[in-house]
Amino acid sequence: MTNELEISIRANTPTLRRFALKLTGNQNDAEDLFQETAERIIRHAGRFESKTNFKAWAMTIMRNCFINNYRKAKIRRRHTPPMEEHVLTIEKTTSCNEGELKMKVDRIEAAIEKLDAKMRCSFQMYFDGYHYQEIADELHEPIGTIKSRIHQARVNLKKELVEYRMAS
């Protein structure tokens, strides 16, 4: 790494850290994004032209890293296994009998099926990992309506599945 590049990184570190926090909204994620950006800047130092704006170049790298990470996370959320697989994984570690597990899964699915269709759709999408805004965009509904439906679905499911509440 050239001395000029090192000086530029140090001089722009506060700005890059603030930008990372603005993008992620979370201090830990911002630090990870900053580290990934710094690593890419060092790795691609040969592409930087000394007469260009370093800060703009670094912020572009950071923005691209953030977008790439967001897309990867979105794909991962969409490819999460169905609820039954999560329940099976948890239940197998606690030596539960398969018949009992099947009955629990069936009971939960039946409770979800009892929900109003719009409420069920919103809840299922949220359960599958979509954000409120993504659900609102997909269903062409206001975000407040989506949040309300999901909240009401939770309330209804808690009432319906009271026997599965953990003792506190």
FITIRO-748032 format. One record per residue (C-alpha): residue in three letters; x, y, z. Coordinates in nm, 4 decimals. Layout:
+-----+----------+----------+----------+
|  aa |     east |    north |       up |
+-----+----------+----------+----------+
| ALA |        X |        Y |        Z |
...
+-----+----------+----------+----------+
END
This chain:
+-----+----------+----------+----------+
|  aa |     east |    north |       up |
+-----+----------+----------+----------+
| MET |   0.0000 |   0.0000 |   0.0000 |
| THR |   0.1375 |   0.3361 |  -0.0986 |
| ASN |   0.1964 |   0.6052 |   0.1594 |
| GLU |  -0.0424 |   0.8389 |  -0.0272 |
| LEU |  -0.3215 |   0.5803 |  -0.0129 |
| GLU |  -0.2636 |   0.5171 |   0.3579 |
| ILE |  -0.2830 |   0.8908 |   0.4307 |
| SER |  -0.6030 |   0.9182 |   0.2273 |
| ILE |  -0.7652 |   0.6286 |   0.4135 |
| ARG |  -0.6763 |   0.7737 |   0.7536 |
| ALA |  -0.7927 |   1.1218 |   0.6555 |
| ASN |  -1.1299 |   0.9915 |   0.5331 |
| THR |  -1.1936 |   0.7292 |   0.8021 |
| PRO |  -1.4415 |   0.9424 |   1.0044 |
| THR |  -1.6404 |   1.0285 |   0.6905 |
| LEU |  -1.6436 |   0.6665 |   0.5739 |
| ARG |  -1.7527 |   0.5405 |   0.9166 |
| ARG |  -2.0408 |   0.7928 |   0.9253 |
| PHE |  -2.1439 |   0.6924 |   0.5727 |
| ALA |  -2.1352 |   0.3235 |   0.6694 |
| LEU |  -2.3565 |   0.3935 |   0.9720 |
| LYS |  -2.5967 |   0.5913 |   0.7551 |
| LEU |  -2.6218 |   0.3001 |   0.5099 |
| THR |  -2.6619 |   0.0223 |   0.7659 |
| GLY |  -2.8306 |   0.1936 |   1.0594 |
| ASN |  -2.6426 |  -0.0373 |   1.2954 |
| GLN |  -2.3022 |   0.0225 |   1.4575 |
| ASN |  -2.1804 |  -0.3389 |   1.4231 |
| ASP |  -2.2900 |  -0.3682 |   1.0606 |
| ALA |  -2.1348 |  -0.0273 |   0.9900 |
| GLU |  -1.8015 |  -0.1429 |   1.1303 |
| ASP |  -1.8145 |  -0.4602 |   0.9178 |
| LEU |  -1.8968 |  -0.2524 |   0.6100 |
| PHE |  -1.6115 |  -0.0123 |   0.6846 |
| GLN |  -1.3660 |  -0.3019 |   0.7246 |
| GLU |  -1.4816 |  -0.4642 |   0.4001 |
| THR |  -1.4479 |  -0.1319 |   0.2185 |
| ALA |  -1.0981 |  -0.0693 |   0.3568 |
| GLU |  -0.9950 |  -0.4192 |   0.2493 |
| ARG |  -1.1241 |  -0.3595 |  -0.1035 |
| ILE |  -0.9546 |  -0.0199 |  -0.1239 |
| ILE |  -0.6224 |  -0.1798 |  -0.0332 |
| ARG |  -0.6772 |  -0.4760 |  -0.2661 |
| HIS |  -0.7645 |  -0.2486 |  -0.5605 |
| ALA |  -0.5153 |   0.0285 |  -0.4823 |
| GLY |  -0.3655 |  -0.0118 |  -0.8287 |
| ARG |  -0.6906 |   0.1059 |  -0.9865 |
| PHE |  -0.6906 |   0.4366 |  -0.7995 |
| GLU |  -0.5632 |   0.7297 |  -1.0010 |
| SER |  -0.3817 |   0.9815 |  -0.7808 |
| LYS |  -0.5455 |   1.2880 |  -0.9383 |
| THR |  -0.9006 |   1.1681 |  -0.8694 |
| ASN |  -1.1215 |   1.2285 |  -0.5649 |
| PHE |  -1.0305 |   0.9577 |  -0.3123 |
| LYS |  -1.3329 |   1.0166 |  -0.0902 |
| ALA |  -1.5777 |   0.9751 |  -0.3806 |
| TRP |  -1.3938 |   0.6616 |  -0.4970 |
| ALA |  -1.3997 |   0.5092 |  -0.1459 |
| MET |  -1.7658 |   0.5968 |  -0.0895 |
| THR |  -1.8575 |   0.4359 |  -0.4224 |
| ILE |  -1.6780 |   0.1185 |  -0.3158 |
| MET |  -1.8624 |   0.1280 |   0.0180 |
| ARG |  -2.2004 |   0.1835 |  -0.1454 |
| ASN |  -2.1378 |  -0.1072 |  -0.3854 |
| CYS |  -2.0335 |  -0.3347 |  -0.0952 |
| PHE |  -2.3516 |  -0.2403 |   0.0909 |
| ILE |  -2.5721 |  -0.3088 |  -0.2128 |
| ASN |  -2.4031 |  -0.6436 |  -0.2768 |
| ASN |  -2.4451 |  -0.7472 |   0.0890 |
| TYR |  -2.8104 |  -0.6383 |   0.0868 |
| ARG |  -2.8803 |  -0.8434 |  -0.2250 |
| LYS |  -2.7088 |  -1.1496 |  -0.0778 |
| ALA |  -2.9111 |  -1.1175 |   0.2432 |
| LYS |  -3.2335 |  -1.0774 |   0.0475 |
| ILE |  -3.1618 |  -1.3961 |  -0.1501 |
| ARG |  -3.0796 |  -1.5816 |   0.1728 |
| ARG |  -3.4093 |  -1.4692 |   0.3296 |
| ARG |  -3.6053 |  -1.5973 |   0.0324 |
| HIS |  -3.4328 |  -1.9349 |   0.0426 |
| THR |  -3.4833 |  -2.0069 |   0.4106 |
| PRO |  -3.6276 |  -2.3493 |   0.4790 |
| PRO |  -3.9978 |  -2.3795 |   0.5656 |
| MET |  -4.1134 |  -2.3542 |   0.9255 |
| GLU |  -4.1380 |  -2.7322 |   0.9619 |
| GLU |  -3.7644 |  -2.7729 |   0.9020 |
| HIS |  -3.6835 |  -2.5140 |   1.1720 |
| VAL |  -3.9180 |  -2.6830 |   1.4158 |
| LEU |  -3.7737 |  -3.0250 |   1.3332 |
| THR |  -3.4205 |  -2.9005 |   1.3955 |
| ILE |  -3.5124 |  -2.7511 |   1.7317 |
| GLU |  -3.7312 |  -3.0392 |   1.8411 |
| LYS |  -3.4797 |  -3.3114 |   1.7466 |
| THR |  -3.2278 |  -3.1594 |   1.9846 |
| THR |  -3.4755 |  -3.1957 |   2.2725 |
| SER |  -3.5778 |  -3.5587 |   2.2134 |
| CYS |  -3.9424 |  -3.5007 |   2.1233 |
| ASN |  -4.1419 |  -3.7783 |   1.9648 |
| GLU |  -4.2254 |  -3.7340 |   1.5953 |
| GLY |  -4.6020 |  -3.7732 |   1.6421 |
| GLU |  -4.6112 |  -3.4963 |   1.8987 |
| LEU |  -4.4094 |  -3.2701 |   1.6724 |
| LYS |  -4.6398 |  -3.3396 |   1.3769 |
| MET |  -4.9402 |  -3.2518 |   1.5920 |
| LYS |  -4.7789 |  -2.9211 |   1.6976 |
| VAL |  -4.6934 |  -2.8257 |   1.3397 |
| ASP |  -5.0449 |  -2.9166 |   1.2235 |
| ARG |  -5.1964 |  -2.7107 |   1.5062 |
| ILE |  -4.9839 |  -2.4056 |   1.4189 |
| GLU |  -5.0637 |  -2.4380 |   1.0487 |
| ALA |  -5.4351 |  -2.4682 |   1.1281 |
| ALA |  -5.4203 |  -2.1549 |   1.3418 |
| ILE |  -5.2486 |  -1.9660 |   1.0584 |
| GLU |  -5.5105 |  -2.0918 |   0.8119 |
| LYS |  -5.7871 |  -1.9497 |   1.0338 |
| LEU |  -5.6502 |  -1.5973 |   0.9817 |
| ASP |  -5.8218 |  -1.3648 |   0.7364 |
| ALA |  -5.6678 |  -1.4114 |   0.3874 |
| LYS |  -5.5073 |  -1.0654 |   0.3719 |
| MET |  -5.3790 |  -1.0962 |   0.7279 |
| ARG |  -5.2456 |  -1.4465 |   0.6585 |
| CYS |  -5.0660 |  -1.3332 |   0.3415 |
| SER |  -4.9006 |  -1.0365 |   0.5161 |
| PHE |  -4.8023 |  -1.2502 |   0.8155 |
| GLN |  -4.6634 |  -1.5301 |   0.5992 |
| MET |  -4.4516 |  -1.2887 |   0.3954 |
| TYR |  -4.3179 |  -1.1320 |   0.7167 |
| PHE |  -4.2470 |  -1.4784 |   0.8571 |
| ASP |  -4.0611 |  -1.5632 |   0.5339 |
| GLY |  -3.8242 |  -1.2724 |   0.5981 |
| TYR |  -3.9665 |  -0.9849 |   0.3965 |
| HIS |  -3.9465 |  -0.6352 |   0.5441 |
| TYR |  -4.2632 |  -0.4328 |   0.6001 |
| GLN |  -4.1883 |  -0.2054 |   0.3040 |
| GLU |  -4.1270 |  -0.5001 |   0.0721 |
| ILE |  -4.4610 |  -0.6520 |   0.1731 |
| ALA |  -4.6398 |  -0.3194 |   0.1257 |
| ASP |  -4.4880 |  -0.2786 |  -0.2196 |
| GLU |  -4.5728 |  -0.6342 |  -0.3217 |
| LEU |  -4.9336 |  -0.6166 |  -0.1994 |
| HIS |  -4.9859 |  -0.2528 |  -0.3078 |
| GLU |  -5.0999 |  -0.1555 |   0.0423 |
| PRO |  -4.9898 |   0.1228 |   0.2808 |
| ILE |  -4.7138 |   0.0185 |   0.5190 |
| GLY |  -4.9329 |   0.1042 |   0.8192 |
| THR |  -5.1962 |  -0.1424 |   0.6999 |
| ILE |  -4.9304 |  -0.4137 |   0.6662 |
| LYS |  -4.7932 |  -0.3488 |   1.0163 |
| SER |  -5.1448 |  -0.3552 |   1.1585 |
| ARG |  -5.2287 |  -0.6851 |   0.9872 |
| ILE |  -4.9091 |  -0.8503 |   1.1076 |
| HIS |  -4.9642 |  -0.7261 |   1.4630 |
| GLN |  -5.3252 |  -0.8486 |   1.4614 |
| ALA |  -5.2145 |  -1.1849 |   1.3196 |
| ARG |  -4.9699 |  -1.2229 |   1.6093 |
| VAL |  -5.2388 |  -1.1337 |   1.8620 |
| ASN |  -5.4793 |  -1.3856 |   1.7069 |
| LEU |  -5.2145 |  -1.6589 |   1.6929 |
| LYS |  -5.1168 |  -1.6008 |   2.0571 |
| LYS |  -5.4805 |  -1.6456 |   2.1597 |
| GLU |  -5.5248 |  -1.9511 |   1.9381 |
| LEU |  -5.1991 |  -2.1171 |   2.0458 |
| VAL |  -5.2045 |  -2.0316 |   2.4158 |
| GLU |  -5.1067 |  -2.3894 |   2.5052 |
| TYR |  -4.7654 |  -2.3441 |   2.3378 |
| ARG |  -4.6598 |  -2.0366 |   2.5326 |
| MET |  -4.3376 |  -2.0783 |   2.7216 |
| ALA |  -4.3636 |  -2.0558 |   3.0982 |
| SER |  -4.2016 |  -1.7347 |   3.2151 |
+-----+----------+----------+----------+
END
